[in-house]
Amino acid sequence: MSSPRHPFPIVVSVPRSGSTMLRLMLDSHPELAIPPETGFLLSPQILAAQHDRDLCARLITGFPDGAPAWNDYGIDASDFLDAARHLAPTAGLADVLRLFYATYAERHAKKRTGDKTPLYVTAMPTVASMLPEARFIHIVRDGRDVALSWSKTWFAPSRDLAVLVAQWSAMVREARREAPASKYLEIRYEDLVSTPETVLRRVCAFIDLDYTDRMLDYPDRAAGRLAEHQARWASDGTLLVSQPDRFHQQWRTTRPPLEERIGVWRTEMSPADLASCNQAAAGLLDDA
């Protein structure tokens, strides 16, 4: 009988909710390595190939289709594909995923690993069915602050703040409705910023990991970890976002958490935008 697997932490959220900060905190633990976001299980093509070991590995190294992110992980694609071919003939997607995470952890001399893919927030049942050891940590931030931050990124689906708050509301509601109860922990961004040790102790207990103060020192390592984020290119050679721009989007994580980043909507949002955002949230801002 195989030994039970360690809980596998996956940080999920609406984008711009503090998931990178939480990833870096967890990654600062001496036993835990968290790669840049993956999203492999958001791909219908990868899920459809789940029983084909070699095809799964090839699709993962080329994900997302048209703008692969594989270079972010620092793993040689040829070596990974060769290692996948040496898995059991009956191996499938779950085995290939575990190989990827184990390879990443080994590269960083860590015993355990996890994931930080915000958009898994609406795909938790799918991820849990593939990786039963998954434990989801959902970080929730005030939707008005999320919208202000999200609207300034290259990957924002809209520049309209009310549209972004409506999407935030829909995603948070779906996450709470679909989350596997025993595998789900919800934390607040605002609490993580103001009382990080208290929140991180909860997170560590949830994933069976001893708490260490080294997690609070994440800014010391942040710049080096963020350097993994390479430029993203489309398959036609078009630059989607440069490495400096990707770093700039996350630069605040190189500093200790600042409580003044809580409630920035109070000074940065116009009365008209605030009214439209409150309406778009359909009451969720009152109890989020």
C-alpha positions in Angstrom: 0.0 0.0 0.0 1.4 3.4 -0.9 1.8 6.0 1.8 -0.7 8.9 2.0 0.3 12.0 0.0 1.0 15.2 1.8 -1.8 17.8 1.4 -1.1 19.8 -1.8 -1.8 23.5 -1.3 -3.3 25.4 -4.2 -3.8 29.1 -3.9 -6.9 30.3 -5.8 -8.5 33.7 -6.1 -10.0 36.3 -8.4 -6.9 37.9 -10.1 -5.2 40.7 -8.1 -6.4 39.5 -4.8 -3.0 38.8 -3.2 -2.4 35.3 -4.5 1.2 36.1 -5.5 2.0 37.5 -2.0 0.5 34.3 -0.5 2.5 32.1 -2.9 5.7 33.8 -1.9 4.9 33.4 1.8 4.3 29.7 1.3 7.3 29.3 -1.0 9.5 30.9 1.8 8.9 27.8 3.9 12.0 25.6 3.8 9.8 22.5 2.9 7.6 24.0 0.2 8.2 25.2 -3.4 5.3 26.9 -5.2 5.8 27.5 -8.9 4.5 30.4 -10.9 0.9 29.7 -11.9 0.3 26.7 -14.1 -3.4 26.4 -15.1 -2.9 23.0 -16.9 -6.3 21.7 -15.7 -8.0 24.7 -17.4 -7.2 23.2 -20.8 -9.9 21.1 -22.4 -7.2 19.5 -24.6 -5.1 18.4 -21.7 -8.2 17.0 -19.8 -9.3 15.2 -23.0 -5.9 13.5 -23.2 -5.8 12.5 -19.5 -5.3 8.8 -20.3 -2.4 9.4 -22.8 0.7 9.9 -20.7 3.0 11.2 -23.5 0.5 13.5 -25.1 -0.3 15.0 -21.7 3.3 15.8 -21.1 3.7 17.4 -24.5 0.5 19.5 -24.1 1.7 20.6 -20.6 5.0 21.9 -22.0 3.2 23.8 -24.7 0.5 25.3 -22.4 -1.2 27.7 -22.9 -1.6 27.0 -26.6 -0.3 29.9 -28.6 1.7 31.4 -25.8 3.5 28.7 -23.7 4.6 29.6 -20.2 6.9 26.6 -19.7 10.1 28.8 -19.5 8.8 30.2 -16.2 9.4 26.9 -14.4 13.1 26.5 -15.3 12.6 22.8 -16.3 14.2 21.5 -19.5 11.3 20.4 -21.7 13.2 17.5 -23.3 14.2 16.2 -19.8 10.7 16.4 -18.6 9.2 14.6 -21.7 11.9 11.9 -21.2 11.0 11.5 -17.6 7.3 11.2 -18.5 8.1 8.4 -20.9 9.6 6.5 -18.0 6.4 6.6 -16.0 4.4 3.4 -15.9 2.6 2.6 -19.2 -0.7 3.0 -17.4 0.2 6.5 -16.1 -2.1 9.3 -17.0 -2.5 13.0 -16.4 -2.4 12.9 -12.6 0.9 11.1 -12.7 2.3 13.5 -15.2 1.2 16.5 -13.1 2.8 14.9 -10.0 6.0 14.4 -11.9 6.0 18.1 -12.9 5.5 19.3 -9.3 8.0 16.8 -7.9 10.6 18.0 -10.5 10.0 21.6 -9.6 10.4 20.9 -5.9 13.6 18.9 -6.5 15.0 21.8 -8.5 14.5 24.0 -5.5 15.7 21.4 -3.0 12.3 21.3 -1.3 10.4 18.3 0.0 6.9 19.4 -0.9 5.2 21.6 -3.5 1.9 23.2 -4.4 0.4 25.5 -6.9 -0.8 29.1 -7.3 -3.3 29.4 -10.1 -5.9 32.0 -9.4 -8.4 30.9 -12.0 -8.6 27.4 -10.5 -11.0 29.3 -8.2 -13.9 28.3 -10.5 -12.4 24.8 -11.4 -11.9 23.3 -7.9 -14.1 20.2 -8.4 -12.1 19.4 -11.6 -8.8 19.9 -9.9 -9.8 17.9 -6.9 -11.0 15.0 -9.0 -7.6 14.8 -10.7 -5.5 15.5 -7.6 -7.4 14.3 -4.5 -4.6 15.6 -2.3 -5.4 19.1 -3.3 -6.2 21.6 -0.6 -7.6 24.9 -1.8 -6.7 28.2 -0.1 -9.0 30.9 -1.4 -7.8 34.4 -0.7 -10.6 37.0 -1.0 -10.0 40.7 -1.3 -12.5 43.6 -1.4 -13.9 43.6 -4.9 -13.5 47.4 -5.3 -9.7 47.1 -4.6 -9.5 44.1 -6.9 -11.2 46.0 -9.8 -8.8 49.0 -9.4 -5.8 46.8 -9.5 -7.0 44.4 -12.2 -8.0 47.2 -14.6 -4.3 48.2 -14.8 -3.0 44.8 -15.9 -2.3 43.5 -19.4 -4.6 40.5 -18.8 -7.7 42.5 -17.6 -10.9 41.3 -19.4 -12.2 44.9 -19.2 -11.2 48.4 -18.1 -14.6 49.1 -16.8 -14.5 48.8 -13.0 -18.2 47.8 -12.6 -17.6 45.0 -15.1 -14.7 43.7 -13.1 -16.6 43.9 -9.8 -19.4 41.9 -11.4 -16.9 39.3 -12.5 -15.3 39.3 -9.0 -18.7 38.8 -7.4 -19.6 35.9 -9.8 -16.3 34.1 -9.2 -16.4 34.4 -5.4 -20.0 33.1 -5.4 -19.2 30.2 -7.7 -16.1 29.3 -5.6 -18.1 29.2 -2.4 -20.9 27.2 -4.0 -18.6 24.6 -5.7 -15.7 24.3 -3.3 -15.0 20.8 -1.8 -15.9 21.6 1.8 -13.3 19.5 3.6 -10.5 20.7 1.2 -11.3 24.4 1.2 -10.0 27.3 3.4 -11.1 30.9 2.8 -8.9 33.7 4.1 -9.2 37.5 3.7 -6.4 39.5 2.0 -7.1 42.3 4.5 -6.4 39.9 7.4 -3.3 38.5 5.7 -1.9 42.0 5.4 -2.7 43.2 8.9 -2.1 39.9 10.9 0.0 37.7 8.7 1.3 35.3 11.3 -2.2 34.5 12.6 -3.5 33.8 9.1 -0.4 31.8 8.0 -0.7 29.6 11.1 -4.3 28.8 10.0 -3.0 28.0 6.5 -0.2 25.8 7.8 -2.5 23.8 10.0 -4.8 23.3 7.0 -2.1 21.8 4.9 -0.3 19.9 7.7 2.8 22.1 7.7 4.7 23.4 10.7 4.6 27.2 10.9 7.9 29.1 10.6 8.6 32.8 10.9 10.6 32.5 7.7 7.4 32.8 5.8 7.1 36.4 7.0 10.5 37.2 5.5 9.3 36.5 2.0 10.2 40.0 0.7 13.9 39.0 1.1 13.4 36.3 -1.6 10.6 37.9 -3.7 12.7 39.5 -6.4 14.6 36.3 -7.1 11.5 34.3 -7.2 9.7 36.7 -9.5 12.7 36.6 -11.9 11.2 33.2 -13.0 8.5 35.1 -14.8 9.8 35.3 -18.3 8.5 37.4 -21.2 5.4 35.9 -22.8 5.3 35.6 -26.6 2.5 34.6 -28.9 3.3 31.7 -31.3 3.5 34.2 -34.2 6.3 36.0 -32.4 4.2 38.9 -31.0 5.4 40.0 -27.6 2.4 39.8 -25.2 4.2 41.1 -22.1 7.9 41.7 -21.3 9.7 40.4 -18.3 10.1 43.9 -16.8 6.4 44.5 -17.2 5.6 41.2 -15.5 7.9 42.1 -12.6 6.3 45.6 -12.4 2.9 44.1 -11.9 4.1 42.2 -8.8 6.7 44.6 -7.5 4.8 45.3 -4.2 5.5 41.7 -3.2 9.2 42.7 -2.8 8.1 44.9 0.2 6.4 43.9 3.4 2.6 44.0 3.3 1.2 47.5 3.7 -2.0 48.2 5.5 -2.5 51.3 3.4 -3.2 49.0 0.5 -6.4 48.0 2.2 -9.4 50.1 1.0 -7.6 52.1 -1.6 -11.0 52.4 -3.4 -11.9 55.0 -0.8 -9.5 57.5 -2.3 -9.0 56.2 -5.9 -12.6 55.5 -7.0 -15.0 58.2 -8.1 -18.4 58.5 -6.6 -20.0 57.4 -9.9 -17.7 54.4 -10.2 -18.3 53.5 -6.6 -22.1 53.5 -7.1 -21.8 51.3 -10.2 -19.5 48.9 -8.5 -21.7 48.6 -5.4 -24.6 47.8 -7.7 -22.5 45.3 -9.8 -21.5 43.4 -6.7 -25.2 42.6 -5.9 -24.7 42.8 -2.1 -21.5 40.7 -1.9 -19.4 43.7 -0.9 -21.4 43.8 2.4 -20.4 40.4 3.5 -17.4 39.3 1.4 
